[in-house]
Amino acid sequence: DTLVYGKENTDGFLDDVGDIAESIAPLSGSGESIGRRVNGVDSDLSFEDFTVFELSELSPGFENPEPPPCDVSGNGLVLINEVLTDAAGADAGQHWIELVNLGAADIDLGGWELQVAPSTWPDFGEGLSLPGGTILPAGGFLVIYEADTLFTNLPEGAPTFVVAAGELDLGNGSSEDGLRLMDCGGDEADALAYGPTGTAGVELDCGNAAFPTLAPAPGESQTLGRSAD
């Protein structure tokens, strides 16, 4: 049996049938584990077989918990709408990301992942996996923010998802920085590249269109947002 996990397989590890592995399981974060989606089921494909379990889900010596149902119907409807990358004063722990749902139905983002590349675009680090039950309402917004964020105008009752300080380590745009949203099937749903004005981007958005330029680097306390939601 073979498990290949992390970023791209640049070392040429082989899969169970002896070919260079192209199916790569996600990279776990600190305190997380990589486990089979279905106990004992093996397709010889690491991404299809394995997922990341949070600290509260670790189960050494017991069956792995069932991962959240995977809903990819929102790919093409769920977009990155606004981000704060450079908070007033110290940035650490005060980043946030707003997602928008252009569809007519609520979408459960369980298993979807936010990945960032602070000054390392297009090499993304470990992602923030969203748990099952993270609902993005139809035609609405979801704000994902770090616990230390100081809001002055977040509407009361707005859908939110809070993560620990440091979970969203967004670059402030002083060099080429990036953010992308992956659906639970491992496909890119949206991407944002930003940095110094005039820097030419050569990366791909959803694998089919090169960025002709980067979005401008925001100033302190400014956000990057879509011209139209």
Disulfide bonds with the S-S distance in Angstrom:
Cys70-Cys184 2.16
